[in-house]
């Protein structure tokens, strides 16, 4: 709603209240390590922690109480995980840390040097991370192999999340990008009601 400039003040206030409630609930779910589990409070799940870090970063930017403290602990977990994560897994970690403004240059640059080995999903996450860091020219170096690995005809072979990430990265670089526009049109065509399936 913010980016599109749509929605009433009531809509935005309701969403902010919902986000505030979610952050409060996350405080009770954070593990002692600072990370988060997929379910319960037993085992750290890096994918869940990455997604929550991105949410907390957005919450902190909007001044939601408690977000900063949760974000600090979860970000430290991701920094530690970068030391041993496989190349593909590092893309998700780097994106989350970039969203939080906590990614270290040496970490993202090391992944950038290995970009040709990344999947479409990993390339999209790396490109967005560079964009969030204010390095659009470096993101373009990532979008080149992404285009090679994601012809428009293969959009249906990727997860909806991967296509959405690719569309975001491509359209952030050029809002008229042909592949980005095709990816967005694909997502719009596949939408079911208020969302998408898990295909």
C-alpha positions in Angstrom: 0.0 0.0 0.0 2.9 2.4 0.8 4.6 1.8 -2.5 1.5 1.9 -4.5 0.2 5.0 -2.7 -3.2 3.2 -2.2 -5.4 2.3 0.7 -7.0 4.5 3.3 -5.5 5.6 6.6 -7.8 3.1 8.2 -6.3 0.3 6.1 -2.8 1.3 7.0 -3.6 1.7 10.7 -5.1 -1.7 10.8 -2.1 -3.3 9.1 0.2 -1.5 11.5 -1.8 -2.8 14.5 -1.6 -6.3 13.1 2.2 -6.0 12.6 2.6 -4.8 16.1 0.6 -7.8 17.4 2.8 -10.2 15.3 6.0 -8.7 16.7 4.7 -9.1 20.2 3.9 -12.7 19.5 7.3 -13.3 18.1 8.9 -12.2 21.3 7.5 -15.3 23.0 8.7 -17.6 20.2 12.3 -16.4 20.0 14.8 -19.2 20.9 17.5 -18.6 23.5 20.0 -18.4 20.6 18.2 -15.5 19.1 16.8 -17.4 16.2 13.4 -19.0 15.5 12.1 -22.5 14.9 9.6 -23.6 12.2 7.2 -24.9 14.9 7.5 -24.8 18.6 10.7 -23.7 20.4 13.0 -26.7 20.0 15.1 -26.5 16.8 16.5 -23.5 15.0 15.2 -23.1 11.4 17.3 -20.7 9.3 14.7 -20.3 6.6 12.1 -19.2 9.2 14.7 -16.9 10.9 15.5 -15.3 7.6 11.9 -14.5 6.9 11.3 -13.2 10.4 14.4 -11.0 10.2 13.0 -9.4 7.0 9.7 -8.8 8.8 11.4 -7.4 11.9 13.5 -5.0 9.7 10.3 -3.6 8.2 8.7 -3.4 11.6 11.7 -1.5 13.0 11.6 0.9 10.1 8.1 1.7 11.1 8.9 2.2 14.8 7.1 -0.9 16.1 8.1 -1.5 19.7 10.2 -4.5 20.4 11.3 -5.1 16.9 14.9 -3.8 17.3 15.7 -6.1 20.2 14.4 -9.2 18.4 16.2 -8.2 15.2 19.6 -7.9 16.9 19.4 -11.4 18.3 18.2 -13.0 15.1 20.7 -11.2 13.0 23.6 -12.5 15.1 22.3 -16.0 14.5 22.4 -15.4 10.7 25.9 -13.9 10.9 27.1 -17.1 12.6 25.3 -19.3 10.1 27.1 -17.6 7.2 30.4 -19.2 8.3 29.3 -22.7 7.5 26.3 -22.4 5.2 26.5 -23.8 1.7 26.7 -21.4 -1.2 23.0 -21.6 -2.1 21.9 -21.2 1.5 24.0 -18.1 2.0 21.8 -16.2 -0.5 18.8 -16.3 1.9 21.0 -15.3 4.8 22.5 -12.4 2.9 19.2 -11.1 1.7 17.8 -11.1 5.3 20.8 -9.4 6.7 20.7 -6.8 3.9 17.1 -6.0 4.7 18.1 -5.4 8.3 21.1 -3.3 7.2 23.5 -5.7 8.9 25.1 -7.5 6.0 28.9 -7.3 5.9 30.4 -6.4 2.6 32.9 -9.3 2.7 30.0 -11.8 3.1 27.9 -10.6 0.2 31.0 -10.0 -2.0 32.2 -13.6 -1.4 28.7 -14.9 -2.5 28.8 -12.5 -5.5 32.1 -14.2 -6.7 30.3 -17.5 -6.6 27.1 -16.2 -8.3 27.4 -18.4 -11.4 26.7 -21.5 -9.2 23.5 -20.1 -7.7 20.0 -21.1 -8.8 17.4 -18.6 -10.0 16.2 -18.2 -6.5 19.7 -17.6 -5.1 20.5 -15.1 -7.9 17.3 -13.2 -7.2 18.0 -13.0 -3.5 21.5 -11.8 -4.1 20.4 -9.1 -6.6 17.8 -7.8 -4.2 20.4 -7.7 -1.4 22.7 -5.5 -3.6 19.8 -3.3 -4.4 19.0 -2.9 -0.7 22.6 -1.9 -0.1 22.4 0.8 -2.7 24.6 -1.0 -5.2 22.3 -1.3 -8.3 25.3 -1.6 -10.7 26.5 -4.7 -8.9 23.0 -6.1 -8.9 23.0 -5.9 -12.7 26.0 -8.3 -12.7 23.7 -10.8 -10.9 20.7 -10.2 -13.1 22.7 -11.3 -16.2 23.0 -14.9 -15.2 19.5 -14.8 -13.8 18.1 -14.0 -17.2 20.1 -16.9 -18.7 18.7 -19.3 -16.2 15.1 -18.0 -16.3 13.7 -17.7 -19.8 10.1 -16.5 -19.8 8.9 -20.0 -21.0 10.3 -21.6 -17.8 8.4 -19.4 -15.3 6.0 -22.2 -14.5 8.8 -24.5 -13.5 9.8 -22.3 -10.6 8.1 -21.8 -7.3 5.8 -18.7 -7.0 8.2 -17.2 -4.4 11.2 -17.6 -6.7 9.3 -16.0 -9.6 8.2 -13.1 -7.3 11.7 -12.5 -6.1 13.0 -12.5 -9.7 10.3 -10.1 -10.7 11.1 -7.8 -7.8 14.8 -7.8 -8.7 14.3 -7.3 -12.4 11.7 -4.5 -12.1 13.7 -2.7 -9.4 16.5 -2.5 -12.0 14.1 -1.4 -14.8 10.4 -1.1 -14.3 9.9 -1.8 -18.0 12.0 -5.0 -18.0 10.4 -7.5 -20.4 11.3 -10.6 -18.3 10.2 -8.9 -15.1 7.0 -7.8 -16.6 6.4 -11.4 -17.9 7.1 -12.8 -14.4 4.6 -10.3 -12.9 1.9 -11.2 -15.4 2.5 -14.9 -14.7 2.0 -14.3 -11.0 -1.2 -12.3 -11.6 -2.6 -15.1 -13.8 -1.8 -17.8 -11.2 -3.3 -15.9 -8.3 -6.2 -17.8 -6.6 -8.4 -15.5 -4.6 -6.2 -13.5 -2.2 -3.0 -15.6 -2.7 -1.2 -18.4 -4.4 -0.9 -22.1 -3.9 2.3 -23.9 -2.9 3.2 -25.2 -6.4 
